[in-house]
Amino acid sequence: MSVNISNRSFRPYTGEKARITRAYDYLILVLALFLFIGSFHLHFALTVGDWDFWVDWKDRQWWPLVTPLMGITFPAAVQSVMWTKFRLPMGATLCVAALLIGTWITRIFAYHYWNYFPINMVLPATMLPGALVLDAILMLSNSLTVTAVLGGASFALLFYPSNWPLFGMFHVPVEYGNGQLTVADLFGFEYIRTGMPEYLRIIERGTLRTYGQYAAPLAAFCSALLCILMYTLWWFIGKWFATVRYLNKI
Amino acid sequence: MATTSEQLPLVVENKNAEPWYIKDLPMYLKGFAMLTVIYIGLRLYQGAFAVASGLDSSEPAFEQYWMQLFYVELGILAVFVTGVWGYLWLSRDRNLDKLEPKEEISRYFTLTMWISIYTFAVYWAGSYFAEQDNSWHQVAIRDTPFTANHIIEFYFNFPLYVILGGCAWLYARTRLPLYAKGISLPLTLAVFGPFMILVSVGFNEWGHTFWFREEFFAAPIHWGFVIGVWFALGVGGILLQGVTRLIELLDELEDAP
């Protein structure tokens, strides 16, 4: 059933009023940029953190699971406001782009120039392809359910293949000290960090070795399931925070 | 509409003046510039002295270069918070019921500038210096809660953004009718939630008395910070409140070229 949308009250501003609203838009853009770099980056660094900081943490089991799962949170919350209230289909892309700006600045100036970690050791992963798809699905479907299922799953499933061109080269095997390891592992051994190889022990748990090439796709599909749920949860968290209530007292 | 010869001198005179709705723009830009100089200055200080004198808190040089900086920071913050919060409160508008639409629009712009300055401080505290903490503690063993990065991040950046968030909250409460009549829930969430990040420093450092944990930055002892920063999403509600009121106020204005 189609709905007749009335355009009776819609009249674009002109003259000074148009300039006022445009000036307000620019102020909000600056505000939003720093808000999402600061807030999403802190959330991300303290939940995904190590998997994004270090090349030798970018494994087959946890990295493709944890990163999209924690990375879909702010995009979902921001989409719930920007799409439903302003019809701007860019909430996810805005968040992820802001995160990338923040992480790149930090990796260069805090890791490389301050503490001399090679930049290849601390390259951030990207979630931009997944974010673009998430925004496009919301715009085309205008549906929370469709976006959660298709968009949430795509966000998780696209993560590993879109990062492989960046990080695949660090997974080539090398022989070192009569043992076989990856270039990423070698970075970890050469640049000693204060607390180290706990994770390298964890990674050899379970049936990882016998599962071989299936480990990464399995982690991605597990992440897809969880991202569907996480997207829905954070949509409502974003909606709740965007309340317009005034209180009598606090 | 054509400009008449009588209006011409006025037009020429006001050519370089800011439009009435962004009259606080110069102050806003100066605020950005000042904060940028402060944060970059602190990062350069770390680059110059952290490795040379910030690795061992028992050395006299640590006291001289880092603890002295800590005391100076506390002094500056105490003076700043007293001055700026005191000014905002004492200069409050006592006749808000007589506010003209143009003045109210202008004040909404200024409130947005205050929130923007607040989010700029949140960027430095939540993004740059926060992740830099991981970088530093991967190369330096922590032997004190006042490390070379904590002195900047926990005891300067965190209080500073709390103060600036408080400025935005106070500005709205003392100068805008809707915020004076009722307490805006989203603005309160967006200011008081991130304030809890400062309080979480206590939990974090208490945790570090038991555990070393640098290896795992995403450890649960850091999740207090995470929950605090979720409240920054309240800015969406502030935006909706502001836009709704601005539309009403613009409808009250005459159309102008």
Chai-1 contact restraints between the chains, C-beta under 6 A:
chainA,res_idxA,chainB,res_idxB,connection_type,confidence,min_distance_angstrom,max_distance_angstrom,comment,restraint_id
A,G15,B,D255,contact,1.0,0.0,6.0,A-B,restraint_1
A,G15,B,A256,contact,1.0,0.0,6.0,A-B,restraint_2
A,G15,B,P257,contact,1.0,0.0,6.0,A-B,restraint_3
A,E16,B,A256,contact,1.0,0.0,6.0,A-B,restraint_4
A,K17,B,L250,contact,1.0,0.0,6.0,A-B,restraint_5
A,I20,B,Y21,contact,1.0,0.0,6.0,A-B,restraint_6
A,A23,B,I22,contact,1.0,0.0,6.0,A-B,restraint_7
A,L27,B,T112,contact,1.0,0.0,6.0,A-B,restraint_8
A,V30,B,S116,contact,1.0,0.0,6.0,A-B,restraint_9
A,L31,B,I115,contact,1.0,0.0,6.0,A-B,restraint_10
A,L31,B,S116,contact,1.0,0.0,6.0,A-B,restraint_11
A,L31,B,T119,contact,1.0,0.0,6.0,A-B,restraint_12
A,F34,B,T119,contact,1.0,0.0,6.0,A-B,restraint_13
A,F34,B,F120,contact,1.0,0.0,6.0,A-B,restraint_14
A,F34,B,Y123,contact,1.0,0.0,6.0,A-B,restraint_15
A,L35,B,T119,contact,1.0,0.0,6.0,A-B,restraint_16
A,L35,B,V235,contact,1.0,0.0,6.0,A-B,restraint_17
A,I37,B,Y123,contact,1.0,0.0,6.0,A-B,restraint_18
A,I37,B,S127,contact,1.0,0.0,6.0,A-B,restraint_19
A,G38,B,V122,contact,1.0,0.0,6.0,A-B,restraint_20
A,G38,B,Y123,contact,1.0,0.0,6.0,A-B,restraint_21
A,G38,B,G126,contact,1.0,0.0,6.0,A-B,restraint_22
A,G38,B,S127,contact,1.0,0.0,6.0,A-B,restraint_23
A,S39,B,G126,contact,1.0,0.0,6.0,A-B,restraint_24
A,S39,B,V229,contact,1.0,0.0,6.0,A-B,restraint_25
A,S39,B,A232,contact,1.0,0.0,6.0,A-B,restraint_26
A,H41,B,S127,contact,1.0,0.0,6.0,A-B,restraint_27
A,L42,B,G126,contact,1.0,0.0,6.0,A-B,restraint_28
A,L42,B,A130,contact,1.0,0.0,6.0,A-B,restraint_29
A,L42,B,V229,contact,1.0,0.0,6.0,A-B,restraint_30
A,H43,B,V226,contact,1.0,0.0,6.0,A-B,restraint_31
A,H43,B,V229,contact,1.0,0.0,6.0,A-B,restraint_32
A,A45,B,E131,contact,1.0,0.0,6.0,A-B,restraint_33
A,L46,B,A218,contact,1.0,0.0,6.0,A-B,restraint_34
A,L46,B,H222,contact,1.0,0.0,6.0,A-B,restraint_35
A,L46,B,F225,contact,1.0,0.0,6.0,A-B,restraint_36
A,L46,B,V226,contact,1.0,0.0,6.0,A-B,restraint_37
A,T47,B,A218,contact,1.0,0.0,6.0,A-B,restraint_38
A,T47,B,V226,contact,1.0,0.0,6.0,A-B,restraint_39
A,G49,B,F217,contact,1.0,0.0,6.0,A-B,restraint_40
A,G49,B,A218,contact,1.0,0.0,6.0,A-B,restraint_41
A,D50,B,F217,contact,1.0,0.0,6.0,A-B,restraint_42
A,D50,B,A218,contact,1.0,0.0,6.0,A-B,restraint_43
A,A77,B,L233,contact,1.0,0.0,6.0,A-B,restraint_44
A,V81,B,G236,contact,1.0,0.0,6.0,A-B,restraint_45
A,G102,B,S127,contact,1.0,0.0,6.0,A-B,restraint_46
A,T106,B,Y128,contact,1.0,0.0,6.0,A-B,restraint_47
A,T106,B,E131,contact,1.0,0.0,6.0,A-B,restraint_48
A,A110,B,Q132,contact,1.0,0.0,6.0,A-B,restraint_49
A,A110,B,S135,contact,1.0,0.0,6.0,A-B,restraint_50
A,Y111,B,S135,contact,1.0,0.0,6.0,A-B,restraint_51
A,N115,B,S135,contact,1.0,0.0,6.0,A-B,restraint_52
A,N115,B,V139,contact,1.0,0.0,6.0,A-B,restraint_53
A,R193,B,Q138,contact,1.0,0.0,6.0,A-B,restraint_54
A,T194,B,Q138,contact,1.0,0.0,6.0,A-B,restraint_55
A,T194,B,I141,contact,1.0,0.0,6.0,A-B,restraint_56
A,T194,B,E214,contact,1.0,0.0,6.0,A-B,restraint_57
A,G195,B,F212,contact,1.0,0.0,6.0,A-B,restraint_58
A,G195,B,E214,contact,1.0,0.0,6.0,A-B,restraint_59
A,G195,B,E215,contact,1.0,0.0,6.0,A-B,restraint_60
A,E198,B,E215,contact,1.0,0.0,6.0,A-B,restraint_61
A,G238,B,L233,contact,1.0,0.0,6.0,A-B,restraint_62
A,F241,B,L233,contact,1.0,0.0,6.0,A-B,restraint_63
A,F241,B,G234,contact,1.0,0.0,6.0,A-B,restraint_64
A,A242,B,G236,contact,1.0,0.0,6.0,A-B,restraint_65
A,A242,B,G237,contact,1.0,0.0,6.0,A-B,restraint_66
A,T243,B,L185,contact,1.0,0.0,6.0,A-B,restraint_67
A,T243,B,P186,contact,1.0,0.0,6.0,A-B,restraint_68
A,T243,B,G237,contact,1.0,0.0,6.0,A-B,restraint_69
A,V244,B,G237,contact,1.0,0.0,6.0,A-B,restraint_70
A,V244,B,L240,contact,1.0,0.0,6.0,A-B,restraint_71
A,V244,B,Q241,contact,1.0,0.0,6.0,A-B,restraint_72
A,R245,B,L185,contact,1.0,0.0,6.0,A-B,restraint_73
A,Y246,B,G182,contact,1.0,0.0,6.0,A-B,restraint_74
A,Y246,B,S184,contact,1.0,0.0,6.0,A-B,restraint_75
A,L247,B,I183,contact,1.0,0.0,6.0,A-B,restraint_76
A,L247,B,L185,contact,1.0,0.0,6.0,A-B,restraint_77
A,I250,B,I183,contact,1.0,0.0,6.0,A-B,restraint_78
A,I250,B,T188,contact,1.0,0.0,6.0,A-B,restraint_79
